Amino acid sequence: MKVLLVNGGPHREGCTYTALSEMATTFAKEGIETEIIWLGNKPIGGCICCRACRKTGKCAIDDGVNDFLDKAETADGFIFGSPVHWGAATGAITSFMDRLFYADLNGGGNRFYLKPAAAISSARRAGTTATWDQLNKYFGLMQMPIVTSQYWNMVHGAMADQVPSDAEGLQVMRTLARNMAFMLKCKQTALQNGVEMPERETGIFTNFVR
């Protein structure tokens, strides 16, 4: 089994990376492979609503989004992490997730379906719960079980070397990793013992005009 951990911060080894690394260590102890993927510090364009993904299942903007979609095919779980910028997730991870999940929805919605996910946030002080709420909304729409911990998934520190001093925050990360590992193992056991995936209906779309 494999979990993809996304670092949505502008620093390759910043506070968000430190939290994800704590989780990666715990996953390894649970026998689960991980890969930390840094989105980088170059601009990531938002969705332009061209709907090309309805035909291809991929984004028309050929960048890291499509690379991640390829990796998601065989991944079993996902962690998306972001530092707090102006009381919310970074613009980069917001654009990334907008395009990522929209392309998958229009392509059939199979890469993330019923795969556990979690969001984590890092901050010097405030905005962590707003960021957590923002990122969780993607998982709710994508039918991804949202994994929680003993507290809201956050760490604090102005710089990466301060995060290890947040003993509770790092414990939350370890608990979160163990909880996801448990869910992944339960799902694997269920499928191996004849429990079938739920029936999926064709989507019904309405609006408030007609």
JOGISUL-V392873 format. One record per helix or strand. SS is the DSSP state (H for helix, E for strand). FROM is the first residue (numbers start at 1). TO is the last residue. If there is no record, write none. Layout:
# JOGISUL-V392873
{{SS FROM TO} {SS FROM TO}}
This chain:
# JOGISUL-V392873
{{E 2 7} {H 15 29} {E 33 38} {H 53 56} {H 64 72} {E 77 83} {E 85 85} {E 88 88} {H 91 106} {E 117 123} {H 128 141} {E 146 146} {E 154 156} {H 160 163} {H 167 192}}
